[in-house]
């Protein structure tokens, strides 16, 4: 088999360098987020943090599908269409942020979720030119900056204000994350907005994205409903680490955007499978080591067991993150939608059955479902050496 190889089967050094730089920025910001979660848990308890994690997950359910249409199209379309769609993204994000502000007095989960979704949509619009140009390192640096501002301000409130409450801490954090984006919002609106195309492909993009984010976040929300906010908090800790590590695969694949676009999605111009496997093994090992460390340190059994179940998930998530980028550039949106729906149904069903086992049960359900998705993606991308845009599904 020929797997996207260069002369010696290795990716260009510049691609690896940009991946390393992107990962350094990403893990810096994700590390701060993890520390922020630990601080919230220490100050307010795992139950209150679980509620915050549920609100965070609902925000992802709202914002990610809305923005996914533009994110997936960004590397595909012409510059004029890209600029117009970026303006549209900004307007949608601002509208959601305002709606979240209106909802906050009535529901913390709803207000935070909608407000966060709006801020994230605006942020994705602000860094979309970097992703389009194949510079995930600079895009992740932008994310790190906004996370630093939000976490520093939120931490200052939690530690310095007597009687601090988690709802206000969350509001301060969101305001901090929004400030770097809103300060330069005028520079993002340089072209009249473009109305999104309403086609079957659009529906597939939205459906796949909604299914994908529901697939990732369903465990947190379902555990909070079916079990307890404490279990939701434990599972959220593990999920945060897995998603952070698996993004390494996406960052690596993003550096091949230009080659994939020019070749119509030919695998030979994309990420080499050997490098993708090595990256995936490293992320799985990192979660496994974390689980052992938590066990040795005497943490709650539910926590280290959750991480143990999620170790192989981290491996498969990283590999499928690479495959997802290639499939996107091949326009295989309907295929991804079908696989996502099947995996989501399996995951939700197993979580419902295993909810009495708490966070470890949800992690086991994640492993079963992710095996289906990862195998389907890997076989489709790397199982046929001549896969290209000609294999588009619509």
N, C-alpha and C positions, 0 to 999 in steps of 0.2 A: 504494500500500500504506500501511496505517496501522501504524506501528511504535511502540507504547507511548509515544505522545507526550503531552505536556501542552500548554498553550496555545501555546507557541512551539516545541514539539518538544524541549524540554529537560527533564531530570530536576529534581526539587526541589533547591534549594540545600543543604538539610539532608542529602540523600542524598549529594551530591557531597562535602560537608564531612566526613561520617562516613567516606566512602570514602578521602579524603585522609588523615584521621587514622589510619584503620586501616592504610593503606599505609605511613605513616611509621613506625608501631610495627613492622609486619611487616618492612619492609626494614631497620630497625635490628637486629632479632633475626637476620634472615637474613644481614645483612652480618657480624654477629659470627660466625655459623656458618661463613660463607665464610672469614673470617679464621682461625677455629679449624682449618678444613681445611688452610689454607696452613701454619699452624704445625705441624700433625701431619706434613705432607709434608716440611717443612724439617727437622724433628727426626728423623723416622724413615724418610723416603724415600717415593717415590710408590707403591712396591709395598705397603708396610705400610699406607699410607693407603687403597690399593685394597681391602685386606682389611677395614679398618674400614668403608669405604663399602659393601662387600658385606653386612656384618653389619647396617648401618643399613638397607639395602634389604630384607633378610629380615625385620627388625623391622616395617617398614611393611607387608610382605605378611601378617604375622600380625595386627597390631593394627588396621589400617584396616578390613578386612572385618568383624572382630568388632564394632567400634564403629559401622560405617556404618549398620546397621539403626536404631540409636538416633538417630544424627545426622540421618538423612533424615526420621525420624518426628517429631523434636523440634518443628518448626514446624507440624506437622499436627494433633497430638493435643490433648486437653483438658489442663488444668493438673494434675489428679489423676493421670492416666496418665503425664504427663511426669515428675512427681515420683517416682513409683514406678519408672519405667524408669531414672531417674538413679541411684537407689539400686542397682539391678541392675548398672548400668555400673561403679559404684565397686567392688562385690564382685568382678566379673569382672577388673577391672584389678588389684586387690590380689592376687588369685589368680595372675595371670600374673607379676606382679612377684616374688612368692615363688618361683614355679617357675623363673624366670630366675636368681634367686640360687642355687638348688640346682644348676642346670646349669653355672654359670660355671666351677667347678673342672675340669670335664671338657671343655668346649668353649667357647672365647671367642665364636665367631660365634653359637652357639646360645644361650648365656647372655645375651649382650648383646641379641640380637634379641628374645628372649622378655621379658626385663626391660624393655627399651625399650617394647615393645608394651603391657605392663601400665601403665607410667607414663603413656604417651600416652592410654590409655583413661580413666584416672583424671582426667587433665587435661581431656580433652574433656567429661567429666561436669561438672567444676568450672566450665567456661565456657559450658556449653550454655544456661543462662538468658539470657545476653547475646546469643547467636546467635538464639535464639527470639524475643527482643524486637527484633531488627533493629539491634543495636549491635556491628558487627564491629570498630569502633575500640577499644572497651573489651576485647573478646575478644582482639584482637591485642596489646593492652598487657599482658594477663595472660601471653600466650606470651612476650613480650619479657622480662618479669621473670624467668620461670623459666630462659630461655636465658641471660640475663646471669649468674645465679647459677651455673649449671652450667659455663659457659665460663670464668668468672673462676676458679672453683676448679680446673678442669682445667688451665687455663693456668698457674696458680700451681704446680701439681704438676710440669708439664713443665719449667718454667723454673727452679724452685728446688731440685728434688731431683736430685742426681747419679745417673746410671744409670736415669733414668725409662724405663718401657716403655709401649707404647701400650695394652696391656690394662688396666693400672692407670689410665692417663689416661682411658680410656673409662669405667671404673667410677666415678671421681671425678666425671666430667661427668654421668653418669646420676644419681648421688646428689644432686648439686647441683640438677638439673632437678626431682627428686622432692620436695625439701625444702619448697618453698612450697606444694605440693599437699597433702602428707601432714600438714603442720602445721594445716591447716583441714579435714581429712577428715571430722571429726564434723559439720560444718555441712552436708555434702552428703547425709547420711543422715537425712532428716527424714520419710520415708514408707516403709512396708514395700515390699520389692522386688516388682516385677511380672514374672511370667514372660513372656518374649517370645512373641508370637503365632507359631505354626508353620503358616503358610499358603503358598500358591503365591507370594503377593506377597513374603513374607519370603524365600523362596528366590531370588526375582528380585533383591531388594535385596542379599542377600549375594553372589549370583553376579555382579551388576554391579559391586559394590565390589571383590570379589576380582579380577575381570577388569581393572578400572580400575587398581588399584594394581600388579597384575602388568604391565599395559601400560606404566605409568610406570617401574617399577623393573627390568623384565626385562633391559634392556640392561646394567645394572651387573653383575647376577648372571651372565648368560650370557657376558659378556666375561671375567669372572674365571675362568669354567670353560673356555671355548673358546679364549681368547686368552691374556691375562695379567692379573695384578692391576694392573700398570702401566696397561694400557689401561682397565681398570675405573676406576682413579683419575682418568684424564683425562676419561673420559665422565661420571663423577660430578660433576666440577667444572662441566661445561656443563649437566648436568641440574639441578643445584642452582640455578643461576642462572635457568634457564627456568621451573622450577616456582615459584620465588620471585616472578618477574615475573608469571607467568600468574595467580597468586593475586589479583592486583589486580582481575581480572575477577570473580572469585568474591566478593571483598569488596564490590564495587560492587553486584552482584546481591543480596547478602544484605540490603542496605538496603531492598529492595523486598519482603521477606518478608511483612510484614503485609498489604500491598495485594494480593499474589498469593494469600495465604491467604483473604482475605475475598472475592476475586473468583473463587475456584475455579481459579486459574492462568491467568486471561485475560492475554494478552500485552500488552494495552493498559494494564494496571496494573503491568507489569514494566519492566525496563531498556530505555531507548530504543536502537535499533540503531545510531544515529549515534554516540552516546557510546561504545557497546561497541566499535565499529570504531576510533574514535580511541584508546581505551585499548590495543587490540590492536596498532595500528600503533606506538605508543610503545614497547611492550615488545619488539616485533621489531626496531625500530631500535636499542634499547639493546644487544641481543645482537650485532647487526651491528657496532656501534661497538666493542664489546669485542673482537670478532674482529680487527678492523683494528688496534686497539691492541696486541694480543698479537703480531700479525705484525710491526708496526713495532718493537716492543721486542725482537724476536729470540727469542721463545719457541719451543719445539718445534713443528714443523710439525703434528704430530698434534693438538696442543692448539688452535691457532687455526683449523685446518680443521674440527675438531669444532664449535667455536662458530659458524663460518660456516654449516654445515649446520643448526644449531639456531636460527638467527635467524628463518627463516620458521616454524619449529615454535613459537617463542615467540608469534608473532602468532596462530597458529591455536589454541594452547592457551588463550590469554587469551579469545578469542572463544567457544570451546567451554565455558570455565568459566562464562561468563554463561548460555549456553544450558542447561547442565546444571542450574543452579538453577531455571530456569523449567520444564524438563521434570520435575524432581523435584516441584515444586508442582502440576503437572498429573497426577501419579501415572503418568507414562509410564515405569515401571520396566522392563517387559519390552522395550520398544523400546530403551532405553539398554543393556540387557544384550545384545541381539542385535548392536547396533552395536559394542559393546566386544569381543565375541567375535571378530567379523570382523576388527576392527583389530588385536587381539592376535595372531591367527593370522598375519596379514600381517607384523606386526612381528617376531615370533619367527622366522618362516621366513626373512625377509630378513637378520636378524642372523646366523643360522646360515650363510647363504650368503656374507655379507660379513664374517664374523669375521676373515678373514685381513687385512682392511684396518683392523682395530683400532677405535679409538674413532670416527674419521670414518665408517667403514662403518656402525657402529651408529647414528650420528646420521642418516645418509642413510636408513636403514631406518625410523627414528622419523618422519622427514619424510613418507615415503610412506604410512605407516599413519595418521599424524595428519591427512593430507589427507582420507582416507576418513571418519574420525570427525567432523572439524570441519564438512565439507560436509553430512553427514547431519544433524547437530544443527542447524546454521544454517537449512537448508531447512525442517526440521520446525517449528522455532520461529517463524521469521520469514517463511517462504514462504506462510503462510496467515494473514491478519490476524485471523481469528476463532478461532484456536486457544485452547482453554480446557480446564478440567478435564473437560468433556464428551468430550474426545478421549482420556480415560484408556484404557489398554490392559489393564486388569484390576483 
